[in-house]
């Protein structure tokens, strides 16, 4: 079971809340202060990506964030529930273009995550996409 | 902290002062300001990011979009930033080669003048 779980409406305004919670739990899990900015940015990128997908294809579904204090690792999993089958331009909400809202080159968010997280695992299932990231931690608190 | 935006002219260059967090929620406001400046024929821009506390890829996209717009008018968009936490994202994405990044507004203006 995750140490802290968060589920939020797919709105850009909530991404900041997700970042703040992730940073607070990372700090409590013993992640080194020098890595907290990386956690904050990587979690923000993963949540922004999920929110943009949800807004296009499944705006009623929440984005999920699970923060887990493992032995010596702090793990973050951001899960969207946009099934790959649903991600076609024909299904885009309100006829919006499936491209990013403010002109971010496709894949830049993922490139940033991969540049920041110690370990990254991206898995696509029938239910949606999960981005799992982790960093070393002291793992002293639960 | 939310995003605070301001701008003023200095030596014929429009300085955009940005304070706070540039993310998926606030970046559209910066984008609108950059578009407004270009529409008002300000093509030499310096974005002062010294008080930016957070920048993500959405913010980078807005800055790249601004650069594209001013370049279409033979203009320029330089950045002022000395914070390691912000510079890191430019380095990860390779955008340090795309933007002129300076330590101070005066240095950015001087570099722009030297290129003219």
Interface residues (C-beta under 8 A of the other chain):
Chain A: X12 X13 X15 X16 X19 X37 X40 X41 X44 X45 X48 X51 X52 X100 X101 X102 X103 X104 X105 X108 X109 X111 X112 X115 X116
Chain B: X21 X23 X24 X25 X27 X28 X31 X54 X56 X57 X58 X60 X61 X62 X64 X65 X85 X88 X89 X92 X93
